[in-house]
Amino acid sequence: MTSPAPRPRQVRCPQCGGLSLYSPDNPWRPFCSDRCKLIDLGQWASDAYSIPVEEPDAGMTDAFDRSGD
Ligand SMILES: [Zn+2]
């Protein structure tokens, strides 16, 4: 029984759109390089941090603390 050699699969890098090797040889898959992966993670992080956080009033915080009783 012959088994075909696994062909290296190539996918589009989500970051730069270039061809990226999708195999265990590429630790950054589906990205083409560590740089593209870091850029993508950085964009995700900046999006998450851009969400405005409303600071509750001191009185509100006090009420929340007491609600646990
Ligand atoms: Zn890339």
N, CA, C, O and the ligand as a Tripos MOL2 file, in Angstrom:
@<TRIPOS>MOLECULE
protein
  277   275    70     0     0
PROTEIN
NO_CHARGES

@<TRIPOS>ATOM
      1 N           0.8480   -1.1980    0.0000 N.3       1 MET1
      2 CA          0.0000    0.0000    0.0000 C.3       1 MET1
      3 C           0.8760    1.2370    0.0000 C.2       1 MET1
      4 O           1.7550    1.4110    0.8440 O.2       1 MET1
      5 N           0.6140    2.0590   -0.9430 N.am      2 THR2
      6 CA          1.4280    3.2690   -1.0260 C.3       2 THR2
      7 C           0.6430    4.4720   -0.5280 C.2       2 THR2
      8 O          -0.5260    4.6620   -0.8640 O.2       2 THR2
      9 N           1.2940    5.2490    0.2510 N.am      3 SER3
     10 CA          0.6450    6.4660    0.7190 C.3       3 SER3
     11 C           1.3580    7.6650    0.1040 C.2       3 SER3
     12 O           2.5840    7.7660    0.1600 O.2       3 SER3
     13 N           0.5990    8.5470   -0.4660 N.am      4 PRO4
     14 CA          1.2300    9.7270   -1.0940 C.3       4 PRO4
     15 C           1.8970   10.6090   -0.0650 C.2       4 PRO4
     16 O           1.3880   10.7840    1.0430 O.2       4 PRO4
     17 N           3.0070   11.1480   -0.4230 N.am      5 ALA5
     18 CA          3.7080   12.0580    0.4780 C.3       5 ALA5
     19 C           2.8370   13.2850    0.7110 C.2       5 ALA5
     20 O           2.2600   13.8430   -0.2230 O.2       5 ALA5
     21 N           2.7530   13.6920    1.9640 N.am      6 PRO6
     22 CA          1.9270   14.8710    2.2490 C.3       6 PRO6
     23 C           2.4720   16.0950    1.5280 C.2       6 PRO6
     24 O           3.6490   16.4390    1.6410 O.2       6 PRO6
     25 N           1.5940   16.7310    0.7930 N.am      7 ARG7
     26 CA          2.0270   17.9290    0.0700 C.3       7 ARG7
     27 C           1.9560   19.1360    0.9800 C.2       7 ARG7
     28 O           1.0150   19.2710    1.7620 O.2       7 ARG7
     29 N           2.9210   19.9980    0.8900 N.am      8 PRO8
     30 CA          2.8320   21.2420    1.6570 C.3       8 PRO8
     31 C           1.6530   22.0620    1.1720 C.2       8 PRO8
     32 O           1.5080   22.3210   -0.0230 O.2       8 PRO8
     33 N           0.8260   22.4610    2.0980 N.am      9 ARG9
     34 CA         -0.3570   23.2410    1.7480 C.3       9 ARG9
     35 C          -0.0390   24.7110    1.9230 C.2       9 ARG9
     36 O           0.6240   25.1100    2.8800 O.2       9 ARG9
     37 N          -0.5090   25.4920    1.0070 N.am     10 GLN10
     38 CA         -0.2660   26.9270    1.1180 C.3      10 GLN10
     39 C          -1.5870   27.6570    1.2470 C.2      10 GLN10
     40 O          -2.5460   27.3750    0.5290 O.2      10 GLN10
     41 N          -1.6200   28.5850    2.1590 N.am     11 VAL11
     42 CA         -2.8270   29.3790    2.3750 C.3      11 VAL11
     43 C          -2.4500   30.8490    2.2780 C.2      11 VAL11
     44 O          -1.2730   31.2100    2.2910 O.2      11 VAL11
     45 N          -3.4590   31.6740    2.1830 N.am     12 ARG12
     46 CA         -3.2090   33.1150    2.1490 C.3      12 ARG12
     47 C          -2.9720   33.6080    3.5610 C.2      12 ARG12
     48 O          -3.7420   33.3100    4.4740 O.2      12 ARG12
     49 N          -1.9110   34.3580    3.7290 N.am     13 CYS13
     50 CA         -1.6390   34.9690    5.0210 C.3      13 CYS13
     51 C          -2.7270   36.0090    5.2930 C.2      13 CYS13
     52 O          -2.9260   36.9140    4.4830 O.2      13 CYS13
     53 N          -3.4370   35.8900    6.4290 N.am     14 PRO14
     54 CA         -4.5170   36.8450    6.7280 C.3      14 PRO14
     55 C          -4.0120   38.2740    6.8840 C.2      14 PRO14
     56 O          -4.7930   39.2200    6.7830 O.2      14 PRO14
     57 N          -2.7370   38.4360    7.1250 N.am     15 GLN15
     58 CA         -2.2010   39.7640    7.3740 C.3      15 GLN15
     59 C          -1.7560   40.4520    6.0960 C.2      15 GLN15
     60 O          -2.1920   41.5660    5.8050 O.2      15 GLN15
     61 N          -0.8910   39.7970    5.3320 N.am     16 CYS16
     62 CA         -0.3310   40.4560    4.1520 C.3      16 CYS16
     63 C          -0.9110   39.9060    2.8620 C.2      16 CYS16
     64 O          -0.6790   40.4680    1.7920 O.2      16 CYS16
     65 N          -1.6640   38.8110    2.9460 N.am     17 GLY17
     66 CA         -2.2870   38.2620    1.7490 C.3      17 GLY17
     67 C          -1.3290   37.4450    0.8980 C.2      17 GLY17
     68 O          -1.6980   36.9710   -0.1760 O.2      17 GLY17
     69 N          -0.1170   37.2820    1.3670 N.am     18 GLY18
     70 CA          0.8550   36.4900    0.6280 C.3      18 GLY18
     71 C           0.6750   35.0070    0.9050 C.2      18 GLY18
     72 O          -0.1000   34.6230    1.7820 O.2      18 GLY18
     73 N           1.3830   34.1820    0.1670 N.am     19 LEU19
     74 CA          1.2770   32.7560    0.3750 C.3      19 LEU19
     75 C           2.0340   32.3560    1.6330 C.2      19 LEU19
     76 O           3.1530   32.8030    1.8880 O.2      19 LEU19
     77 N           1.3830   31.4970    2.4060 N.am     20 SER20
     78 CA          1.9720   31.0550    3.6540 C.3      20 SER20
     79 C           1.9120   29.5390    3.7160 C.2      20 SER20
     80 O           0.8920   28.9410    3.3730 O.2      20 SER20
     81 N           2.9810   28.9260    4.1450 N.am     21 LEU21
     82 CA          3.0350   27.4680    4.2260 C.3      21 LEU21
     83 C           2.2250   27.0000    5.4270 C.2      21 LEU21
     84 O           2.5080   27.3670    6.5670 O.2      21 LEU21
     85 N           1.2100   26.1810    5.1500 N.am     22 TYR22
     86 CA          0.3580   25.6960    6.2380 C.3      22 TYR22
     87 C           0.7960   24.2870    6.5990 C.2      22 TYR22
     88 O           0.2300   23.3020    6.1260 O.2      22 TYR22
     89 N           1.8070   24.2100    7.4380 N.am     23 SER23
     90 CA          2.3310   22.9190    7.8520 C.3      23 SER23
     91 C           3.0540   23.1000    9.1780 C.2      23 SER23
     92 O           3.3540   24.2240    9.5800 O.2      23 SER23
     93 N           3.3340   21.9870    9.8620 N.am     24 PRO24
     94 CA          4.0550   22.0990   11.1460 C.3      24 PRO24
     95 C           5.3970   22.7990   11.0060 C.2      24 PRO24
     96 O           5.9660   23.2590   11.9960 O.2      24 PRO24
     97 N           5.9040   22.8800    9.7790 N.am     25 ASP25
     98 CA          7.1640   23.5890    9.5690 C.3      25 ASP25
     99 C           7.0020   25.0860    9.7710 C.2      25 ASP25
    100 O           7.9800   25.7990    9.9940 O.2      25 ASP25
    101 N           5.7690   25.5560    9.6920 N.am     26 ASN26
    102 CA          5.5210   26.9920    9.8400 C.3      26 ASN26
    103 C           4.8010   27.2430   11.1600 C.2      26 ASN26
    104 O           3.5800   27.1090   11.2340 O.2      26 ASN26
    105 N           5.5360   27.6020   12.1900 N.am     27 PRO27
    106 CA          4.9250   27.8050   13.5160 C.3      27 PRO27
    107 C           4.0000   29.0040   13.5560 C.2      27 PRO27
    108 O           3.2700   29.1870   14.5300 O.2      27 PRO27
    109 N           4.0160   29.8210   12.5180 N.am     28 TRP28
    110 CA          3.1880   31.0410   12.5400 C.3      28 TRP28
    111 C           1.9400   30.8860   11.6890 C.2      28 TRP28
    112 O           1.1970   31.8480   11.4900 O.2      28 TRP28
    113 N           1.7020   29.6630   11.1780 N.am     29 ARG29
    114 CA          0.5300   29.4720   10.3200 C.3      29 ARG29
    115 C          -0.7340   29.9050   11.0450 C.2      29 ARG29
    116 O          -0.7730   29.7440   12.2650 O.2      29 ARG29
    117 N          -1.7480   30.4280   10.4210 N.am     30 PRO30
    118 CA         -1.7910   30.6090    8.9550 C.3      30 PRO30
    119 C          -1.0450   31.8410    8.4560 C.2      30 PRO30
    120 O          -1.1520   32.1980    7.2820 O.2      30 PRO30
    121 N          -0.3010   32.4830    9.3280 N.am     31 PHE31
    122 CA          0.4600   33.6440    8.8790 C.3      31 PHE31
    123 C           1.7330   33.1690    8.2000 C.2      31 PHE31
    124 O           2.1530   32.0260    8.3810 O.2      31 PHE31
    125 N           2.3460   34.0490    7.4180 N.am     32 CYS32
    126 CA          3.5220   33.6520    6.6650 C.3      32 CYS32
    127 C           4.7840   33.8330    7.4920 C.2      32 CYS32
    128 O           5.8180   33.2400    7.1840 O.2      32 CYS32
    129 N           4.7110   34.6430    8.5350 N.am     33 SER33
    130 CA          5.9150   34.9130    9.3070 C.3      33 SER33
    131 C           5.5320   35.3870   10.7030 C.2      33 SER33
    132 O           4.3750   35.7090   10.9740 O.2      33 SER33
    133 N           6.5200   35.4220   11.5730 N.am     34 ASP34
    134 CA          6.2440   35.8990   12.9310 C.3      34 ASP34
    135 C           5.8220   37.3630   12.9160 C.2      34 ASP34
    136 O           5.0480   37.8120   13.7610 O.2      34 ASP34
    137 N           6.3420   38.0900   11.9460 N.am     35 ARG35
    138 CA          6.0090   39.5160   11.8640 C.3      35 ARG35
    139 C           4.5150   39.7100   11.6030 C.2      35 ARG35
    140 O           3.8600   40.5160   12.2650 O.2      35 ARG35
    141 N           3.9840   38.9630   10.6310 N.am     36 CYS36
    142 CA          2.5660   39.1020   10.3040 C.3      36 CYS36
    143 C           1.7110   38.6750   11.4860 C.2      36 CYS36
    144 O           0.6800   39.2890   11.7610 O.2      36 CYS36
    145 N           2.1250   37.6410   12.1780 N.am     37 LYS37
    146 CA          1.3360   37.1830   13.3080 C.3      37 LYS37
    147 C           1.3210   38.2360   14.4130 C.2      37 LYS37
    148 O           0.2860   38.4890   15.0290 O.2      37 LYS37
    149 N           2.4780   38.8420   14.6550 N.am     38 LEU38
    150 CA          2.5570   39.8620   15.7000 C.3      38 LEU38
    151 C           1.7300   41.0790   15.3250 C.2      38 LEU38
    152 O           1.0730   41.6730   16.1800 O.2      38 LEU38
    153 N           1.7560   41.4530   14.0510 N.am     39 ILE39
    154 CA          0.9630   42.6060   13.6140 C.3      39 ILE39
    155 C          -0.5090   42.3310   13.8530 C.2      39 ILE39
    156 O          -1.2440   43.1880   14.3420 O.2      39 ILE39
    157 N          -0.9350   41.1110   13.4970 N.am     40 ASP40
    158 CA         -2.3470   40.7720   13.6470 C.3      40 ASP40
    159 C          -2.7360   40.7740   15.1170 C.2      40 ASP40
    160 O          -3.7940   41.2910   15.4730 O.2      40 ASP40
    161 N          -1.9080   40.2110   15.9630 N.am     41 LEU41
    162 CA         -2.2070   40.1880   17.3940 C.3      41 LEU41
    163 C          -2.2370   41.6020   17.9510 C.2      41 LEU41
    164 O          -3.0550   41.9210   18.8140 O.2      41 LEU41
    165 N          -1.3380   42.4490   17.4530 N.am     42 GLY42
    166 CA         -1.2970   43.8260   17.9210 C.3      42 GLY42
    167 C          -2.5670   44.5670   17.5630 C.2      42 GLY42
    168 O          -3.0760   45.3580   18.3570 O.2      42 GLY42
    169 N          -3.0860   44.3110   16.3570 N.am     43 GLN43
    170 CA         -4.3190   44.9830   15.9490 C.3      43 GLN43
    171 C          -5.4720   44.5080   16.8070 C.2      43 GLN43
    172 O          -6.3280   45.3010   17.2000 O.2      43 GLN43
    173 N          -5.4990   43.2180   17.1000 N.am     44 TRP44
    174 CA         -6.5740   42.6750   17.9270 C.3      44 TRP44
    175 C          -6.5200   43.3160   19.3090 C.2      44 TRP44
    176 O          -7.5480   43.6990   19.8680 O.2      44 TRP44
    177 N          -5.3120   43.4260   19.8530 N.am     45 ALA45
    178 CA         -5.1640   43.9820   21.1930 C.3      45 ALA45
    179 C          -5.5700   45.4470   21.2180 C.2      45 ALA45
    180 O          -6.2360   45.8940   22.1520 O.2      45 ALA45
    181 N          -5.1700   46.1990   20.1930 N.am     46 SER46
    182 CA         -5.5090   47.6220   20.1850 C.3      46 SER46
    183 C          -7.0130   47.8010   20.0410 C.2      46 SER46
    184 O          -7.5780   48.7420   20.6000 O.2      46 SER46
    185 N          -7.6690   46.9160   19.3020 N.am     47 ASP47
    186 CA         -9.1220   46.9880   19.1970 C.3      47 ASP47
    187 C          -9.7580   46.7580   20.5590 C.2      47 ASP47
    188 O         -10.6900   47.4630   20.9470 O.2      47 ASP47
    189 N          -9.2500   45.7720   21.2760 N.am     48 ALA48
    190 CA         -9.8270   45.4330   22.5720 C.3      48 ALA48
    191 C          -9.6520   46.5950   23.5450 C.2      48 ALA48
    192 O         -10.5490   46.9080   24.3270 O.2      48 ALA48
    193 N          -8.4810   47.2290   23.4850 N.am     49 TYR49
    194 CA         -8.2180   48.3030   24.4370 C.3      49 TYR49
    195 C          -8.9280   49.5920   24.0610 C.2      49 TYR49
    196 O          -9.0360   50.5060   24.8780 O.2      49 TYR49
    197 N          -9.4190   49.6710   22.8080 N.am     50 SER50
    198 CA        -10.0590   50.9110   22.3750 C.3      50 SER50
    199 C         -11.4900   51.0080   22.8920 C.2      50 SER50
    200 O         -12.1260   52.0550   22.7750 O.2      50 SER50
    201 N         -11.9990   49.9110   23.4660 N.am     51 ILE51
    202 CA        -13.3480   49.9490   24.0110 C.3      51 ILE51
    203 C         -13.3570   50.8630   25.2300 C.2      51 ILE51
    204 O         -12.6110   50.6300   26.1810 O.2      51 ILE51
    205 N         -14.1930   51.9040   25.2150 N.am     52 PRO52
    206 CA        -14.2130   52.8280   26.3510 C.3      52 PRO52
    207 C         -14.7830   52.1610   27.5940 C.2      52 PRO52
    208 O         -15.7920   51.4570   27.5490 O.2      52 PRO52
    209 N         -14.1160   52.4040   28.6740 N.am     53 VAL53
    210 CA        -14.5680   51.8370   29.9370 C.3      53 VAL53
    211 C         -15.1270   52.9640   30.7900 C.2      53 VAL53
    212 O         -14.4350   53.9430   31.0710 O.2      53 VAL53
    213 N         -16.3610   52.8240   31.1940 N.am     54 GLU54
    214 CA        -16.9720   53.8680   32.0180 C.3      54 GLU54
    215 C         -16.6870   53.5950   33.4860 C.2      54 GLU54
    216 O         -16.9690   52.5220   34.0200 O.2      54 GLU54
    217 N         -16.1230   54.6030   34.1050 N.am     55 GLU55
    218 CA        -15.8190   54.4620   35.5240 C.3      55 GLU55
    219 C         -17.0850   54.7330   36.3320 C.2      55 GLU55
    220 O         -17.6870   55.8000   36.2090 O.2      55 GLU55
    221 N         -17.4790   53.7940   37.1370 N.am     56 PRO56
    222 CA        -18.6710   54.0410   37.9670 C.3      56 PRO56
    223 C         -18.3720   55.0690   39.0480 C.2      56 PRO56
    224 O         -17.2330   55.2190   39.4900 O.2      56 PRO56
    225 N         -19.4190   55.7710   39.4620 N.am     57 ASP57
    226 CA        -19.2420   56.7420   40.5380 C.3      57 ASP57
    227 C         -18.8730   56.0110   41.8280 C.2      57 ASP57
    228 O         -19.1260   54.8150   41.9750 O.2      57 ASP57
    229 N         -18.2790   56.7420   42.7440 N.am     58 ALA58
    230 CA        -17.8870   56.1300   44.0090 C.3      58 ALA58
    231 C         -19.1150   55.5770   44.7220 C.2      58 ALA58
    232 O         -19.0460   54.5050   45.3230 O.2      58 ALA58
    233 N         -20.2220   56.2820   44.6640 N.am     59 GLY59
    234 CA        -21.4500   55.8520   45.3130 C.3      59 GLY59
    235 C         -21.9640   54.5570   44.7000 C.2      59 GLY59
    236 O         -22.4360   53.6700   45.4120 O.2      59 GLY59
    237 N         -21.8680   54.4470   43.3430 N.am     60 MET60
    238 CA        -22.3190   53.2350   42.6730 C.3      60 MET60
    239 C         -21.4990   52.0460   43.1170 C.2      60 MET60
    240 O         -22.0390   50.9710   43.3790 O.2      60 MET60
    241 N         -20.1810   52.2390   43.2020 N.am     61 THR61
    242 CA        -19.3060   51.1510   43.5960 C.3      61 THR61
    243 C         -19.6720   50.6650   44.9940 C.2      61 THR61
    244 O         -19.6720   49.4640   45.2680 O.2      61 THR61
    245 N         -19.9800   51.6010   45.8620 N.am     62 ASP62
    246 CA        -20.3580   51.2410   47.2200 C.3      62 ASP62
    247 C         -21.6270   50.3970   47.2150 C.2      62 ASP62
    248 O         -21.7350   49.4110   47.9440 O.2      62 ASP62
    249 N         -22.5930   50.8010   46.3750 N.am     63 ALA63
    250 CA        -23.8570   50.0640   46.3050 C.3      63 ALA63
    251 C         -23.6100   48.6520   45.7920 C.2      63 ALA63
    252 O         -24.2010   47.6950   46.2920 O.2      63 ALA63
    253 N         -22.7320   48.5180   44.7920 N.am     64 PHE64
    254 CA        -22.4570   47.1880   44.2490 C.3      64 PHE64
    255 C         -21.8220   46.3080   45.3120 C.2      64 PHE64
    256 O         -22.1450   45.1240   45.4110 O.2      64 PHE64
    257 N         -20.9310   46.8660   46.0990 N.am     65 ASP65
    258 CA        -20.2510   46.0800   47.1220 C.3      65 ASP65
    259 C         -21.2590   45.5380   48.1490 C.2      65 ASP65
    260 O         -21.1360   44.4020   48.6080 O.2      65 ASP65
    261 N         -22.2370   46.3480   48.4950 N.am     66 ARG66
    262 CA        -23.2020   45.9340   49.5100 C.3      66 ARG66
    263 C         -24.2190   44.9300   48.9690 C.2      66 ARG66
    264 O         -24.8220   44.1790   49.7360 O.2      66 ARG66
    265 N         -24.4140   44.9180   47.6200 N.am     67 SER67
    266 CA        -25.4520   44.0620   47.0450 C.3      67 SER67
    267 C         -25.1270   42.5790   47.2530 C.2      67 SER67
    268 O         -26.0010   41.7260   47.0990 O.2      67 SER67
    269 N         -23.9030   42.2770   47.5920 N.am     68 GLY68
    270 CA        -23.5130   40.8690   47.7610 C.3      68 GLY68
    271 C         -24.0630   40.2560   49.0330 C.2      68 GLY68
    272 O         -24.0870   39.0310   49.1580 O.2      68 GLY68
    273 N         -24.4970   41.0510   49.9600 N.am     69 ASP69
    274 CA        -25.0080   40.5270   51.2360 C.3      69 ASP69
    275 C         -26.3680   39.8480   51.1120 C.2      69 ASP69
    276 O         -26.9100   39.3650   52.1060 O.2      69 ASP69
    277 ZN          2.1240   37.6500    5.8810 Zn       70 ZN70
@<TRIPOS>BOND
     1     1     2 1
     2     2     3 1
     3     3     4 2
     4     3     5 am
     5     5     6 1
     6     6     7 1
     7     7     8 2
     8     7     9 am
     9     9    10 1
    10    10    11 1
    11    11    12 2
    12    11    13 am
    13    13    14 1
    14    14    15 1
    15    15    16 2
    16    15    17 am
    17    17    18 1
    18    18    19 1
    19    19    20 2
    20    19    21 am
    21    21    22 1
    22    22    23 1
    23    23    24 2
    24    23    25 am
    25    25    26 1
    26    26    27 1
    27    27    28 2
    28    27    29 am
    29    29    30 1
    30    30    31 1
    31    31    32 2
    32    31    33 am
    33    33    34 1
    34    34    35 1
    35    35    36 2
    36    35    37 am
    37    37    38 1
    38    38    39 1
    39    39    40 2
    40    39    41 am
    41    41    42 1
    42    42    43 1
    43    43    44 2
    44    43    45 am
    45    45    46 1
    46    46    47 1
    47    47    48 2
    48    47    49 am
    49    49    50 1
    50    50    51 1
    51    51    52 2
    52    51    53 am
    53    53    54 1
    54    54    55 1
    55    55    56 2
    56    55    57 am
    57    57    58 1
    58    58    59 1
    59    59    60 2
    60    59    61 am
    61    61    62 1
    62    62    63 1
    63    63    64 2
    64    63    65 am
    65    65    66 1
    66    66    67 1
    67    67    68 2
    68    67    69 am
    69    69    70 1
    70    70    71 1
    71    71    72 2
    72    71    73 am
    73    73    74 1
    74    74    75 1
    75    75    76 2
    76    75    77 am
    77    77    78 1
    78    78    79 1
    79    79    80 2
    80    79    81 am
    81    81    82 1
    82    82    83 1
    83    83    84 2
    84    83    85 am
    85    85    86 1
    86    86    87 1
    87    87    88 2
    88    87    89 am
    89    89    90 1
    90    90    91 1
    91    91    92 2
    92    91    93 am
    93    93    94 1
    94    94    95 1
    95    95    96 2
    96    95    97 am
    97    97    98 1
    98    98    99 1
    99    99   100 2
   100    99   101 am
   101   101   102 1
   102   102   103 1
   103   103   104 2
   104   103   105 am
   105   105   106 1
   106   106   107 1
   107   107   108 2
   108   107   109 am
   109   109   110 1
   110   110   111 1
   111   111   112 2
   112   111   113 am
   113   113   114 1
   114   114   115 1
   115   115   116 2
   116   115   117 am
   117   117   118 1
   118   118   119 1
   119   119   120 2
   120   119   121 am
   121   121   122 1
   122   122   123 1
   123   123   124 2
   124   123   125 am
   125   125   126 1
   126   126   127 1
   127   127   128 2
   128   127   129 am
   129   129   130 1
   130   130   131 1
   131   131   132 2
   132   131   133 am
   133   133   134 1
   134   134   135 1
   135   135   136 2
   136   135   137 am
   137   137   138 1
   138   138   139 1
   139   139   140 2
   140   139   141 am
   141   141   142 1
   142   142   143 1
   143   143   144 2
   144   143   145 am
   145   145   146 1
   146   146   147 1
   147   147   148 2
   148   147   149 am
   149   149   150 1
   150   150   151 1
   151   151   152 2
   152   151   153 am
   153   153   154 1
   154   154   155 1
   155   155   156 2
   156   155   157 am
   157   157   158 1
   158   158   159 1
   159   159   160 2
   160   159   161 am
   161   161   162 1
   162   162   163 1
   163   163   164 2
   164   163   165 am
   165   165   166 1
   166   166   167 1
   167   167   168 2
   168   167   169 am
   169   169   170 1
   170   170   171 1
   171   171   172 2
   172   171   173 am
   173   173   174 1
   174   174   175 1
   175   175   176 2
   176   175   177 am
   177   177   178 1
   178   178   179 1
   179   179   180 2
   180   179   181 am
   181   181   182 1
   182   182   183 1
   183   183   184 2
   184   183   185 am
   185   185   186 1
   186   186   187 1
   187   187   188 2
   188   187   189 am
   189   189   190 1
   190   190   191 1
   191   191   192 2
   192   191   193 am
   193   193   194 1
   194   194   195 1
   195   195   196 2
   196   195   197 am
   197   197   198 1
   198   198   199 1
   199   199   200 2
   200   199   201 am
   201   201   202 1
   202   202   203 1
   203   203   204 2
   204   203   205 am
   205   205   206 1
   206   206   207 1
   207   207   208 2
   208   207   209 am
   209   209   210 1
   210   210   211 1
   211   211   212 2
   212   211   213 am
   213   213   214 1
   214   214   215 1
   215   215   216 2
   216   215   217 am
   217   217   218 1
   218   218   219 1
   219   219   220 2
   220   219   221 am
   221   221   222 1
   222   222   223 1
   223   223   224 2
   224   223   225 am
   225   225   226 1
   226   226   227 1
   227   227   228 2
   228   227   229 am
   229   229   230 1
   230   230   231 1
   231   231   232 2
   232   231   233 am
   233   233   234 1
   234   234   235 1
   235   235   236 2
   236   235   237 am
   237   237   238 1
   238   238   239 1
   239   239   240 2
   240   239   241 am
   241   241   242 1
   242   242   243 1
   243   243   244 2
   244   243   245 am
   245   245   246 1
   246   246   247 1
   247   247   248 2
   248   247   249 am
   249   249   250 1
   250   250   251 1
   251   251   252 2
   252   251   253 am
   253   253   254 1
   254   254   255 1
   255   255   256 2
   256   255   257 am
   257   257   258 1
   258   258   259 1
   259   259   260 2
   260   259   261 am
   261   261   262 1
   262   262   263 1
   263   263   264 2
   264   263   265 am
   265   265   266 1
   266   266   267 1
   267   267   268 2
   268   267   269 am
   269   269   270 1
   270   270   271 1
   271   271   272 2
   272   271   273 am
   273   273   274 1
   274   274   275 1
   275   275   276 2
@<TRIPOS>SUBSTRUCTURE
     1 MET1         2 RESIDUE 1 A MET
     2 THR2         6 RESIDUE 1 A THR
     3 SER3        10 RESIDUE 1 A SER
     4 PRO4        14 RESIDUE 1 A PRO
     5 ALA5        18 RESIDUE 1 A ALA
     6 PRO6        22 RESIDUE 1 A PRO
     7 ARG7        26 RESIDUE 1 A ARG
     8 PRO8        30 RESIDUE 1 A PRO
     9 ARG9        34 RESIDUE 1 A ARG
    10 GLN10       38 RESIDUE 1 A GLN
    11 VAL11       42 RESIDUE 1 A VAL
    12 ARG12       46 RESIDUE 1 A ARG
    13 CYS13       50 RESIDUE 1 A CYS
    14 PRO14       54 RESIDUE 1 A PRO
    15 GLN15       58 RESIDUE 1 A GLN
    16 CYS16       62 RESIDUE 1 A CYS
    17 GLY17       66 RESIDUE 1 A GLY
    18 GLY18       70 RESIDUE 1 A GLY
    19 LEU19       74 RESIDUE 1 A LEU
    20 SER20       78 RESIDUE 1 A SER
    21 LEU21       82 RESIDUE 1 A LEU
    22 TYR22       86 RESIDUE 1 A TYR
    23 SER23       90 RESIDUE 1 A SER
    24 PRO24       94 RESIDUE 1 A PRO
    25 ASP25       98 RESIDUE 1 A ASP
    26 ASN26      102 RESIDUE 1 A ASN
    27 PRO27      106 RESIDUE 1 A PRO
    28 TRP28      110 RESIDUE 1 A TRP
    29 ARG29      114 RESIDUE 1 A ARG
    30 PRO30      118 RESIDUE 1 A PRO
    31 PHE31      122 RESIDUE 1 A PHE
    32 CYS32      126 RESIDUE 1 A CYS
    33 SER33      130 RESIDUE 1 A SER
    34 ASP34      134 RESIDUE 1 A ASP
    35 ARG35      138 RESIDUE 1 A ARG
    36 CYS36      142 RESIDUE 1 A CYS
    37 LYS37      146 RESIDUE 1 A LYS
    38 LEU38      150 RESIDUE 1 A LEU
    39 ILE39      154 RESIDUE 1 A ILE
    40 ASP40      158 RESIDUE 1 A ASP
    41 LEU41      162 RESIDUE 1 A LEU
    42 GLY42      166 RESIDUE 1 A GLY
    43 GLN43      170 RESIDUE 1 A GLN
    44 TRP44      174 RESIDUE 1 A TRP
    45 ALA45      178 RESIDUE 1 A ALA
    46 SER46      182 RESIDUE 1 A SER
    47 ASP47      186 RESIDUE 1 A ASP
    48 ALA48      190 RESIDUE 1 A ALA
    49 TYR49      194 RESIDUE 1 A TYR
    50 SER50      198 RESIDUE 1 A SER
    51 ILE51      202 RESIDUE 1 A ILE
    52 PRO52      206 RESIDUE 1 A PRO
    53 VAL53      210 RESIDUE 1 A VAL
    54 GLU54      214 RESIDUE 1 A GLU
    55 GLU55      218 RESIDUE 1 A GLU
    56 PRO56      222 RESIDUE 1 A PRO
    57 ASP57      226 RESIDUE 1 A ASP
    58 ALA58      230 RESIDUE 1 A ALA
    59 GLY59      234 RESIDUE 1 A GLY
    60 MET60      238 RESIDUE 1 A MET
    61 THR61      242 RESIDUE 1 A THR
    62 ASP62      246 RESIDUE 1 A ASP
    63 ALA63      250 RESIDUE 1 A ALA
    64 PHE64      254 RESIDUE 1 A PHE
    65 ASP65      258 RESIDUE 1 A ASP
    66 ARG66      262 RESIDUE 1 A ARG
    67 SER67      266 RESIDUE 1 A SER
    68 GLY68      270 RESIDUE 1 A GLY
    69 ASP69      274 RESIDUE 1 A ASP
    70 ZN70       277 GROUP 0 **** ****
